[in-house]
Amino acid sequence: MNGPFVSTGRALPRRQFLRGAGILLSLPFLEAMRPAFASAPRAGGAGVVPGGKPRRFLGICNNLGLLSEEFFPKGAGREYVLSPYLEVLRERRDDFTVFSGVSHPEVDGGHPADNCFLTAAPHPGSGGFRNTISLDQFIGERIGHLTRFPSLTLGVNVQQGLRSLSWTGSGVLIPCEEKAADVFARMFLQGSRAETEDQVRRLETGRSILDAVAGQAKDLRRSVGARDRERLDQYFTSVRDLEQRMQMSREWERRPKPRVSVPVPLDPASPKAYMDKVKLMYDMARLAFETDSTRSVSLLLDSVNSPAIEFGETKTTDGYHNLSHHGRSKEKLAQLRAIDLWHMKLLSQLLTDLHAVREEGEPLLDRTMVLYGSNLGNANTHVTTNLPTLFAGGGFRHGQHLAFDTGHNYPLPNLFLSILQRMGLEADRFASSTGTMRGLEPA
């Protein structure tokens, strides 16, 4: 492919590249690559423009959920009665909304559904399943260049390679970072000058991809139809955007990292210290937002992969997963309640800490959307409907229980669309959303 592209009326080869200066740039699928008379795919993709004050997103999934009878409140609207679990969050009542009767349409499969908590991709347990982009990565792709890190993917006791909340647009799992000390070092510990320059050189190597193939790209654009030209323009724009993000990364490498007046965290050696790990990751997320190091964080609490755990004065007698299959055993239920209440205690502290930080005179919580929930409505039976879901902060009118039909659930992806729009992103749909979240209004 050394000469110009010539339109012959025949389909272009499916495997098509642009070559130049030792660089190989694969092309997207074009109509010109389809056999004649094949049906055309839909064009898609709306432009996205960030705007307004900085807003942030933290998505937290506990993949063994919570005991529903202890979590869901009585009554609906703003006069609802706090449940035993929500009672722990009483001081922050006006800063969160609790949902019942919500789920991801067609997301089934029990435990594998945790991979779809932020993607809502259907049928994760089926053969040939391929995930879609997660909410945190959708955000990171669009505004990640504004901060040192486009996003952070965190985890506690994660089964690496099998589980994550973060997935790319091509359905590739992004591994979780599990050591708080490593996350802290990336955000706040400055490397040597030699290390910085080495990283800058690595970033420069990948730049100017389109410059190397510019002539061929112009020839190709002239040789294809209008739909393909539009698709190529979108594709080349995305490559340019990637190059701009790489340029921003290069600039960030030479900027001093922010300083914080807290020591490097000490990671627990044992997975039994599950709750200590959760607390450390909450601290890392808060510090990331407080220093504007990123505006998009996901955190998977892999309870399925956790052993018998220890917290406070409590030591469970069985692995977290085995306890979740309680079969109505009073002993197991008592231990699960103790675990769940500790989770609520840590969540309450996170929200309080975010509220205490001020950014331009506003509580950081008012600019930070915190989603806490699970892929399971009932871990004992692996049900993926009626998901326990709490949503805090972000400048919404909270202090309410939005109660939807527990038999015919309301789409949880509608909340995702509300989050995106609150982030200042031009989006009219995400995954299986049917609109924005009904009953949730900006303050």
FILO-163762 format. One record per atom (N, C-alpha, C): y, z, x. Coordinates in pm, whole numbers, plus 32768, in hexadecimal, padded with zeros to 4 digits. Layout:
<pts>
YZX ...
</pts>
This chain:
<pts>
7F8880008054 800080008000 807D80008057 80877F9D80B0 80F77F96810C 81697F4280D6 814C7EE58078 81B47E908040 81E67EC67FBE 82427E7A7F7E 82787EA87EFE 82117E9D7E90 82227EEB7E25 81CA7EE47DB1 81EF7E6A7D5E 818C7E237D2D 81A27DAD7CDC 815D7DC07C56 81A37DA87BE8 81687DB47B64 81127D3A7B48 80907D4E7B33 80337CE17B1B 7FFF7CE07A8D 80247D467A3E 7FF07D5179B6 7F6B7D9879B2 7F327DB77A25 7EB57E017A29 7ED27E957A3C 7E6F7EE77A1B 7E827F777A2B 7E887F9B7ABE 7EE57FF77ADF 7EE9802A7B67 7E6D807F7B80 7E3F80877BFD 7DCC80DE7C1A 7DEC816D7BF5 7D8781B37BBF 7D9C823F7B96 7DC082957C0D 7D8682787C81 7DA482C67CF8 7E16827E7D42 7E9082A77D2D 7F03825E7D61 7F5982BC7DB3 7F8A828B7E26 7FDA82DD7E7F 8054828F7EAF 80B782DA7EDD 812282A27F2E 810E82D87FBB 811F827F801D 810B82A780A8 8189828D80F8 81A782E98155 821882D281AE 822683438211 823E831F8290 8255838282FB 81E783EA8301 816C83BC82EA 80FB841782F2 80EB8470827B 813984578210 813584AA8197 80F0845D8127 809984A080E0 80528465806E 807F84AE7FF1 80BB84667F93 80EC84A27F17 809F84677EA2 804A84B87E63 7FFC84867DF2 805584797D78 803684157D24 808783FA7CAE 804D843E7C33 80A284557BCE 806F848A7B4F 8026841C7B05 7FDF84407A9A 7F9D83DC7A48 8005838A79FD 7FFF83047A0A 805D82AA79CA 801582517966 805E82227903 802181C678A3 7FEE814978E9 8032811E7955 800680A7799E 7F8080BC79E2 7F50813979E8 7ECD81567A22 7E5F815679B8 7E8681487938 7E24814878CD 7DF380BB78B3 7D7980AE7881 7D4B80297858 7DA37FF477E8 7DA77F6F77D9 7DF87F327770 7DCF7F6776E8 7E347F78768D 7E237FA27602 7DF4803475F5 7DEF80807667 7DCA810E765B 7E3D8158761A 7E1D81C475D4 7E85820F758F 7EDE825475F4 7F5C825D75D4 7FBE82977631 7FC8832C761C 7FD5837A768A 7FE98409767B 80758429764D 8086849D7616 810C84C675EA 816184E97662 81E084C57657 823E84F376BC 82658581769B 828285D176FF 82A5865C76E2 82FA86967750 831F8712773C 836A875877A2 83FE875A7786 842F87CA7757 84BF87D7773D 8505880877B9 858587E377C8 85D288167838 85E988AA7829 85FA88EE7899 860C897E7898 868989A178E7 86E189F078AA 875C8A1778ED 876B8AAF78E6 87628AF77958 87778B877955 880A8BA6793F 88288C147900 88B48C3578E9 88C58CC778C3 89418CF378C1 895F8D7B7899 89408DE07905 893F8E5E78DE 89268ECB793C 88958EC8796B 88788F0079E2 87EE8F017A13 87928F4C79B3 87228F0E7992 86BD8F4F793F 86378F427984 85E08FA2796A 85638FAB79B4 84EE8FC47956 84778FA67989 83FF8FB47938 83908FF77988 8351905C794A 82DC909F7982 826E909E7918 8200905C7937 818D905778DD 811C90AC7912 80F1911078C4 8088916E78EE 80129164788D 7F9C915078C3 7F23914A7871 7EBE91B078A2 7E97920C784B 7E2492647864 7DAE9223781E 7D5191EB786A 7CEA9198782D 7C7B91E477E4 7C8A926777D7 7C3092B3777F 7C7C92EF7709 7CFA92CE76FD 7D4592F27686 7D5993877673 7D6E93AB75F6 7D88943575CE 7D3B9451754D 7D1F94CE7532 7CE194F374B3 7D4394D77442 7D21947673EE 7D829445738A 7DAE94B27329 7D53950A7301 7D77957172A0 7DDA95D672D9 7DE295DF735E 7E40963A739F 7EC395F273C4 7EC1956C73C7 7F36952073F4 7F8E94F17380 7F5394B1731C 7FA4947572B1 7FE294E17259 806494D2723B 80A9953671EA 809095237155 80BA95857108 80B5957B7077 813D954D7044 813A94F96FDD 81B694C36FA8 81E7944E6FFA 824C94096FC7 828393947008 831A939E700C 8358933E7051 83E9933D705B 841D93A970B7 849493D9709B 84D4943B70F4 84B594CB70CD 847294DF705D 845295667030 83C1958A704C 837F953F70A2 82F1955970BC 82DC95E170FE 8264961570EF 823F9697712A 81F8967F71AE 822A96BD7216 81EE96AE729A 815B96D77299 8108968872D9 807A96AB72EA 806C970E735E 7FF6974A7371 7FE497A773E1 800A976A7468 7FE596EB7480 800896AC7500 809D9690750A 80D7965D749F 8166963C74A3 81BE96B874A8 8187972A747E 81D197A77487 81FA97C37518 81A897977577 81C897AA7605 8247975F762A 826596F475E1 82D996A075FB 835096C075A0 834C9732755F 83B1975474FA 84409741752E 845D976E75A9 84E5976775DE 851696D775ED 84BB967B75F3 84E195ED7604 84CB959F7582 84BC95E37512 849A95A27493 84F8952E7472 8578953D748B 85D894D4746A 85D9946274CE 8587946D7535 85829406759D 850693AE7595 84B093C47530 843993707526 841793507495 83CB92E37487 839192BA7407 82FA92BA7417 82B492EF73B4 822292EB73B6 81F39287734D 818C923A7371 815791D47318 80C891F572EF 80A691D37275 801A91D47249 7FFF91507201 7F80912A71FB 7F5C90AE71B9 7F8390317205 7F87903A728C 7FA78FC672DF 7F348FA6733C 7F268F27735F 7EBF8EFC73BF 7EDF8E6E73EB 7E918E3F744C 7E9B8DB5747A 7E3A8D607429 7E6A8CFF73DC 7E0F8CAB738D 7DA48C6973E3 7D278C7573B9 7CB48C3573F7 7C958C667484 7CD58CD574AE 7CAF8D12752D 7C438D79750F 7BC98D577534 7B568DAD7517 7B0D8DCA759A 7A8F8DEE7593 7A3F8DFC760C 7A3B8E867649 7A788EEA7608 7A6F8F71763D 7ABB8F8176C0 7A758FB27727 7AB78FD277A5 7AFC8F5B77E9 7AC58EE277E7 7B0D8E727826 7B988E5877ED 7BB48E917778 7C378E7A7739 7CAA8EB77787 7C8D8F1177E6 7CFC8F4A7832 7D428EDE7886 7CF88E7878B0 7D368E0A78FA 7D988DBB78A5 7D908DCD7822 7DE68D8277C5 7E538DD97788 7E628E5277B9 7EC48EAD777E 7F518E737781 7F748E2E77EE 7FFA8DF377F8 7FF88D5B77EB 7F828D2077CD 7F7A8C8F77BC 7F5B8C68772C 7F0D8CBA76E6 7EE08C9E765D 7E8D8C1F7654 7E4D8BF876C3 7DF68B8376C1 7D788BA37671 7D4C8B4C7616 7CDD8B6C75BC 7C548B6A75FF 7BF98BB975C8 7B6A8BBC75E8 7B4E8BCE767D 7B7D8C3C76B8 7B688C507748 7AD68C657770 7A808C877713 79F48C9C7734 799F8C207728 79DB8BB17701 798D8B3876EA 79758AEC776B 790E8A9B776D 78F18A4877E0 795D89DE77F2 798489C87870 79ED8966788B 7A798996786D 7A8A8A187852 7B0F8A4D7836 7B6D8A3678AC 7BE78A10788E 7C4E8A0278F4 7CCC8A4678C1 7D008A9E7911 7D758AEC78E7 7DF38A9878EE 7E5E8ACE78B3 7EE08A8D78B3 7F458AE978F8 7FC08ABE7901 80258B0B794A 80428B8F7903 80528BF77951 806F8C7B791A 81068C8D7909 812A8CE878B2 81B78CFD7891 820A8D1F790C 81D68D757962 82218D9D79D9 82398D287A37 81D58CCD7A41 81E68C597A99 82428BF07A5B 823E8BE479D7 829C8B8C7991 832B8BB679B1 83418C3979AE 83C68C6E79CF 83E68C557A62 83858C757AB9 839A8C667B49 83B98BD87B73 83788B787B32 83908AEC7B54 841F8AC17B36 845D8B017AD5 84E08AD67AA7 85548B247AE3 85418BA47AFC 85B08BF27B34 85898C3A7BB4 85118C1F7BE7 84E28C667C5F 85368C4D7CDA 857D8BDC7CDF 85D08BBD7D53 864A8C187D5D 86678C617CF3 86DC8CB97CF3 86C48D3A7D40 86468D587D5F 86238DD67DA0 85C98DB97E1A 85B78E1D7E6C 85658E0B7EE5 84D68DE37EC2 849F8E1D7E5A 84178DFE7E2F 841C8DC57DA1 83E58D4D7D8B 83E48D157D03 839D8D707C9F 83358DB67CCD 82EB8E137C77 82968E6C7CCF 82658ED87C93 82058F307CD6 818C8F3E7C7B 81158F317CB4 80988F417C6A 80518FBB7CA1 805090267C53 801C90A77C80 7F9D90CB7C35 7F5191267C6F 7ED691527C2D 7EA891D97C5E 7E55921A7C0D 7E1792997C2F 7D80928C7C1C 7D3592A47C88 7CA2929D7C87 7C6E92167C53 7CB591AC7C75 7C9491287C3E 7C1890ED7C80 7BC590AE7C2D 7B5390637C5E 7B888FDD7C90 7BA48FD77D10 7BEB8F647D49 7B9C8EE37D39 7BE48E787D1B 7BA78DF67D09 7B778DDC7C7D 7B6E8E447C2B 7B3E8E357BA2 7BA78E597B3A 7C058EAF7B60 7C668EDE7AFE 7CF38EDB7B36 7D508EB67AE0 7DDF8EB97AFF 7E2A8E9B7A7E 7EA68ECC7A74 7EFB8EA77A03 7F4A8E287A21 7F538E017AA1 7FA98D937ACA 7F598D157AE8 7F828CA77AA7 7F3E8C277AB6 7FA48BB87AC1 7F878B567B17 7FE28AE67B2B 7FD98A847AB7 80348A217AB9 803489BB7A51 7FB689677A50 7F6F89607AC1 7EF189177AC7 7E7889717AAF 7E9189EC7A83 7E248A467A60 7DDF8A897AD5 7E278A9C7B43 7DEE8ADC7BBA 7E178B6F7BBB 7DB58BC67BD3 7DCD8C577BD9 7E218C7A7C52 7E858CD07C3E 7ED58D057CAD 7EA28D937CC9 7E6F8DAC7D40 7E348E307D5E 7E9B8EA17D53 7E6A8F147D29 7EC18F8A7D1E 7ED28FCE7DA4 7F4890027DB9 7F6190597E2C 7F4790E87E01 7EEC912B7E49 7EBF91B07E1E 7EF492237E71 7F2D92067EE4 7F5D92717F3B 7FF4927E7F2E 801F92EF7EFA 80AF93057EE7 80F993017F6C 80BA93307FD7 80FB932F805A 811992A08088 80BE9243806B 80D491B78091 81459179803F 8148919B7FBE 81B391687F67 823A919E7F97 823D921D7FB8 82B7925D7FEA 82E5921A806B 828791FE80C5 82A991BF8145 82E391348130 82A990E780D6 82DC906180BA 836B90678085 838790C98031 840B90D17FF2 8476910B804D 8450916F80A1 84B891BE80E1 84B091CB8179 844091AD81B7 843691BC8247 84539138828C 84B9913882E2 84E490BF8324 848A909F839B 845E902183A4 840F8FF68416 84668FDC848F 84268FC28500 84708FA4857A 84B28F1A856E 85118EFC85C8 85538E7A85C7 84EE8E0A85DB 848D8E208634 84278DB9864E 83D38D9E85D2 83AF8E098589 83608DF8850E 83B18DAE84A3 84328DCD849B 84888D89843A 84928CF58458 84AB8CD284D5 84B98C4584FA 84378BF984E9 83C78C3B8500 83458BFA84EC 83308BD88459 83578C328401 834C8C188371 83AA8BA88347 84228BA48380 84818B3A8360 84498AB28389 840C8AAC83FF 83D18A2D842D 836389FE83CF 83128A5B839D 82A78A368340 82E289FD82BE 83518A378291 83908A048217 83CE897B822F 8409896682A4 844988E682C1 83E4887482C8 8369889282F1 8302882B82FD 82E787E78279 82F28830820C 82D287F7818A 834787B78143 83BD87B28182 8433877B8141 843A86E3814C 849386A980FE 84B1861A8102 843885C380E3 83E385EF8087 836F85A0805F 839D851E8020 83F885257FC0 842384AD7F7B 847484507FD6 84BC84898037 850784348093 84AA83D680DE 8432840680FF 83D483B6814C 8398834480FB 839983518077 835982EA8022 83BE82AE7FC1 843F82BD7FDD 84A682967F7D 849F82037F58 848F81AB7FBB 848D811C7F9E 841A80F57F45 83A381277F60 832F81087F0E 833F813F7E82 837D81B67E78 839181F27DF4 83EB81997D9E 845581607DDB 84AF81077D8F 846580897D63 8413804F7DBC 83C77FD77D9A 83667FF47D27 832480687D2D 82C5808B7CC5 830D809C7C40 838280DC7C42 83CC80F57BC6 83F180717B82 8413800B7BD1 84397F8B7B97 83C17F407B5C 83497F647B88 82D37F167B61 828B7F4B7AE6 82B67FBD7AAF 826F7FF97A3F 82C87FFA79C3 828C801E7952 82D3801F78D3 8330809678C4 837880977851 83DF80FD7839 83A581897835 8330819B77F1 82F5822177E8 82CD82537873 829381F778C3 826B821F7949 82E5823D79A1 835181F2798E 83C9821079DC 83FD829B79BA 83F882BD7939 842383447910 83CA83AF794F 83468393794C 82E983F47985 82FC84007A1C 831383907A60 832B83947AF0 83AC83DF7B0F 841383C97ABE 849184107AD3 847C84A77AC7 842E84D07A61 8411855F7A51 83C385937AC8 836385437AF6 830D856D7B64 835E85797BE5 83AE85117C05 83FD85167C7F 846685847C78 8498859E7C01 84F6860E7BF1 84B186927C11 843486A07BE5 83EA871C7C01 83D1872B7C97 83B686B97CDC 83A386C07D6D 842686E87DB1 849586AE7D82 851786D47DB8 853387687DA0 851087977D29 852388257D0B 84D2887B7D6C 8456884F7D88 840288997DE7 8444889C7E70 847C882A7E9A 84BE88257F1C 853888817F1E 858088867EAE 85F388DF7EA8 85C889727EB1 855789917E6E 85248A1B7E77 84F88A3B7F06 84BD89D87F49 849689EE7FD4 85118A04802C 857D89B8800F 85F989CC8057 86318A57803F 862A8A857FC1 86578B0C7FA2 86028B727FEB 857E8B5B7FF2 85268BB7803B 854D8BBD80CD 85708B498105 859C8B438191 86188B9A81A4 86778B908144 86F08BE0814E 86D38C75813D 86778C9580E2 86558D2180CC 86188D5E814A 85CB8D0E8196 858B8D44820E 85F18D798272 86688D3D8274 86CD8D6782D6 872D8DCF829C 87208DED821D 87758E5581E2 87338EDD81F7 87818F41821A 87478FC88228 870A8FF781A4 869A903981AE 865C90708136 86A990EB8107 86A391098086 86EA91808055 86B09200808E 870592648095 86D992E780C6 86CB93478050 866193958053 864A93F97FEB 8631947F802D 865A94E77FE7 8650956F8020 85D095B37FF4 8561956B7FF9 84DE95A57FD9 847E95838049 841D95D88063 83BF95BD80D0 835A955180AA 8319951B810F 82AC94BC80F8 823E950480AA 820E94CB803B 81A8950F7FEB 8123951A8037 80DA95818018 805795988053 7FED95767FEA 7FA2950C8002 7F3D94E17FA2 7EC4953D7FA3 7E9695687F2E 7E1C95B87F29 7DA595697F61 7D4D95AD7FA4 7CD9956A7FE1 7C6C954D7F7D 7C66959C7F12 7BF795907EB3 7C2595537E2F 7BD294FB7DF4 7BF294C67D6E 7BEF95337D03 7BB895A77D23 7BB996167CC3 7C4896457CA6 7CA1962F7D07 7D2D96577CF5 7D7895EB7CA8 7D3B95BC7C3E 7D6D954E7BEC 7DFB95677BBA 7E1395DE7B83 7E9795FC7B4A 7F0396047BB5 7EE196347C2C 7F4196367C99 7F6895A77CBF 7F06954C7CBC 7F2194BF7CDB 7F7B94817C70 7F6294A37BF2 7FB694707B85 8046949B7B9B 805A951B7BB9 80E195517BCE 812695087C41 80DF94EF7CAE 811B94AA7D20 8145941C7CFA 80F293D77CAD 8115934E7C87 818B934C7C25 819493AF7BCD 820A93BB7B78 828793CD7BCF 827B941F7C38 82EC94347C92 831293B37CD9 82AE93647D02 82CB92E67D48 831492857CEA 82E7927F7C6D 832992267C0D 83BA92517BF7 83CD92D47BE7 845793057BD2 84AF92E77C4B 847E92FE7CC4 84CC92E27D3B 84EA924D7D49 848991FA7D24 849E91697D2A 8510913F7CCE 851491787C57 857F91577BF9 860491967C23 85FD92127C54 8677925B7C7A 86BF92127CEB 867491D57D47 86B0918D7DB8 86BC90F87D9C 869890CD7D23 869A90407CFB 864A8FEB7D5D 85D890207D89 857F8FD67DE2 852F8F6E7D95 85168F867D16 84D78F277CBC 84FE8F4B7C2F 84E78EEE7BD1 85038F0A7B45 84898EF57AEF 84158EE87B2E 839A8ED17AE3 83258F137B2A 82E68F727AE5 82768FBE7B1F 82068FC87ABA 818B8FB37AE7 81168FCF7A95 80C5903D7AD8 8084908F7A87 803490FE7ABC 7FB5910C7A69 7F4490F27AA8 7EC291027A66 7E8591887A8E 7E6D91DD7A2C 7E25925B7A40 7D94923F7A20 7D4592257A88 7CBA91FC7A73 7C6292767A5E 7C6892AB79E6 7C18932179C3 7B84930079C2 7B62928279A2 7AD6925779A0 7A96926C7A29 7AE5925C7A92 7AB192637B1B 7ACA92EB7B5B 7AE993507B08 7B0A93D37B3D 7A9694357B28 7A7E948C7B8A 7A1194ED7B7F 7A3B95667B2D 79EE95D07B34 7A1B964F7AFD 7A9C96757B45 7B0596977AFB 7B8896AA7B39 7BB3973B7B33 7C16975B7B87 7C4A97E37B91 7CE197DE7B83 7D1998387B32 7DAA98417B22 7DCD98CB7AEE 7E3A99007B23 7E5F99887AFD 7DEB99E87B18 7DC59A327AB1 7D539A8D7ABC 7CD49A4F7A82 7CDC99CF7A5F 7C6E998D7A18 7C1999397A77 7B9699417A68 7B3798EA7AAC 7AD798B67A43 7AD598347A2F 7A7B97FC79CA 79EB97FF79FE 798E980079A2 7901980C79C7 78BB978679D3 7901971B79AF 78C4969779B1 792E962F79D4 790195B779F7 795D954C7A13 79B4952C7999 7A2C94FD79B2 7A8B94DE7947 7A4D947D78E2 7A0994157913 79CC93B378BA 796193F17862 790C9442789D 78A29482784E 78DD94E177E5 794995257808 7989957C77A6 79BE952C772F 79EE94B3774B 7A28946276DF 79BF943C7677 7941943476A0 78D3941E7641 78A294A67611 78F994E575C6 78E4957375A5 788095897535 786C952674DF 780E95377471 782D95AF741A 78AE95D47415 78E0964873C9 78B096CD7403 788496CE7480 785F974A74C2 78DB97A274D1 78D4981E74A2 7947987874A8 797298927538 791298A07591 793298BC761D 797B9845765D 794997CD7644 79899757767E 7A12973F7640 7A1D975375BE 7A9E9740757C 7B0697A375B1 7ADD981D75CC 7B3A98817601 7B6E9857768B 7B15982076DD 7B3E97F37762 7B9997787758 7B7B971E76FC 7BD196A976E8 7C5C96D176B8 7C6497347660 7CE797637631 7D39979A76A6 7CF697E476FE 7D3C981B7773 7D7097AA77CD 7D1E974277DF 7D4796CF782F 7DBE968877EF 7DB1966D776D 7E1A96247727 7E9E96717727 7E9796F37714 7F1197447713 7F559741779C 7F04973C7806 7F3E9734788C 7F8296AC789F 7F449644786A 7F8395C0786D 800C95C57828 8011960477B4 808F960E776A 80F6966077B7 80C896C577FD 81229717784E 816096C378BD 810F96717901 8142961D796D 819F95B17937 817D957978C3 81D495147886 82599552785F 825695C87827 82D2960D7802 832A9624787C 82EC964B78EC 833996627967 837595E0799B 832995727991 835E94F179BC 83D994CC796B 83D294D878E7 844494B57892 84BB950F78AD 84A1958F78C4 850E95ED78E3 854F95CB7968 84FD95A979CB 853395837A4E 858895057A44 855A94A279F9 85A7942779E8 862A9442799E 8625949E793F 869E94C178F4 8703950A794B 86D2955479AE 872C95A37A03 8778954E7A68 874094D97A8B 878394817AEC 87F194347AA4 886594287AE3 88D493DF7AA7 88ED935D7AF4 890292F27AA8 892892727AE1 89A392427A97 8A14923A7ADD 8A9392157AA0 8AB0926E7A27 8A9092ED7A34 8AAE934E79CC 8A479356795C 89E592FB795A 897F92FB78F2 88FC93367927 88B0937A78D0 882A93A578FA 87D5932C791E 878D9335798E 873892C779B8 86D192A5794D 86A8930978FF 864792F17894 867D928E782D 8701928F7816 873B923377B5 873491A377E3 871B918F7865 870E9108789B 867E90E978C6 8625914578A9 8599913578D3 853E913D785A 84F490D27841 849490D077D3 840C90FD7808 83D6916777CE 8355919E77F8 82F1918C7786 828C913D77A1 821E91287741 81A691787770 817691D2771C 80FF9222773B 8098920B76CF 802091E276F7 7FB991CA7692 7F3291B176D0 7EDD91707683 7E54915776AE 7E2190D7766F 7DBB909E76AE 7D74902B7676 7D0C90547610 7CF190D77606 7C8C910A75A9 7CCB91657541 7CAB914B74C2 7CD591A57458 7C76921B744D 7BFA92067476 7B9692707475 7B34925474E5 7B3E92A27552 7AE6928B75C6 7A5692AD75A8 7A3F93067548 79B6932E7525 796892B874ED 79AD926074A2 796A91EE7463 799A91677498 79F2916974FD 7A2790EF753B 7A79909974DB 7AB390D57476 7B06908C7417 7B8A90667459 7BB68FE97442 7C338FBA7480 7CA28FA47419 7C998FEA73AA 7D018FE47343 7D42906D7335 7DB4907072EB 7E0090EC72D7 7E179134735C 7E5890ED73B7 7E6B9120743F 7ED6918E7442 7EBA91FE7485 7F2192667494 7F90923074ED 8008922674B8 807491E37500 80F7923074F0 813692487561 81B7928C7563 8217923875B8 829092287586 82F391D575CB 8375922475D4 83A69234764F 841A928A7666 8489923F76AE 8504926F769C 8576924176E9 85A391B476C9 85EF917B7727 861A90F1771C 869090D676C3 86CD913F768C 874291297636 8721910075A8 86AF912D7574 868A911474E8 86A6918F7493 86AA917D7410 86B691ED73B2 862B9226739C 860E929373E0 858892CE73DD 858393437379 852D93A27394 851E9415733D 84D593F672BD 8473939872C1 8430936E7247 839C9351725E 8353935071F1 82C7932571F0 82C092A5719E 82A4923571DF 829191B77199 81FD91A97178 81DF91C270FA 815491C570CB 813091427087 80D690F670C6 80A79078708E 801B908B7056 7FE59023701A 7F6390296FD8 7EF5903D703F 7EAE90AD7034 7E4490CA7094 7DC79076707B 7DC090367007 7D4F8FDE6FEB 7D698F4F7013 7DE58F237001 7E0F8E9C7028 7E888EAC7083 7E6C8EB47104 7ED28EDD7164 7F438E797175 7FB58EB1719A 802D8E6571BB 80258E3E724F 80578DC77276 80488D997301 809B8DEB7364 80598E2C73C2 809F8E73742B 80F08E147486 80C58D96749A 81188D3A74E9 81A58D2774B2 81BC8D497432 82468D4373FE 82A08DA4744A 82678E167473 82B48E7474C5 82D58E34754B 82778DE87583 828E8DA67603 83038D4575FA 830B8CFE758C 837A8CA17579 83FE8CED756F 83FE8D5E7529 84778DB17521 84A08DE175AC 843E8E0475FE 845B8E307687 849C8DC076D7 84658D4976CE 849C8CD87718 852B8CBA76EF 85438CBB766E 85CB8C9E7640 862C8D0D7668 85FC8D89766A 86518DF77696 866E8DEE772C 86138DAF7777 86288D987805 86918D2C781D 86BB8CE977B3 871C8C7E77C1 86DD8BF777DA 865A8BEA77BC 86138B6E77D4 860B8B1A7755 861F8A997763 86188A3F76F1 85858A1F76D6 854A8A667679 84BF8A517654 84B48A5A75BD 84688A017581 84538A0874F1 83C28A2374CE 836D8A357536 82E18A56751E 82A28A8A759E 82438AE4758F 81F08B0E75FF 81638B2575CB 81028AE0760A 80768AEC75E1 80698AD2754B 802E8B317501 80148B1D7472 80808B5B7419 80F88B6B744F 81648BA573FE 81878B4A738A 81B78B86731E 81E58B3B72A9 827A8B4F7291 82B98B9872EB 83478BB972DF 83618C37732E 83D78C6F7323 83F48CEE7365 83BA8D617313 83B58DD7734F 837B8E4D730F 83CD8E797297 838F8E777222 83D28E9F71A7 83F28F3471A8 846F8F567189 84968FE27180 84CE901B7202 84CA8FCD726E 84FF8FFC72EF 85828FB6730B 85ED9004730F 86738FC9731C 86BB90027396 87108FB173D5 87618FE37445 87BF90517414 87DC90AC746E 8838911A744B 88C890E47444 
</pts>
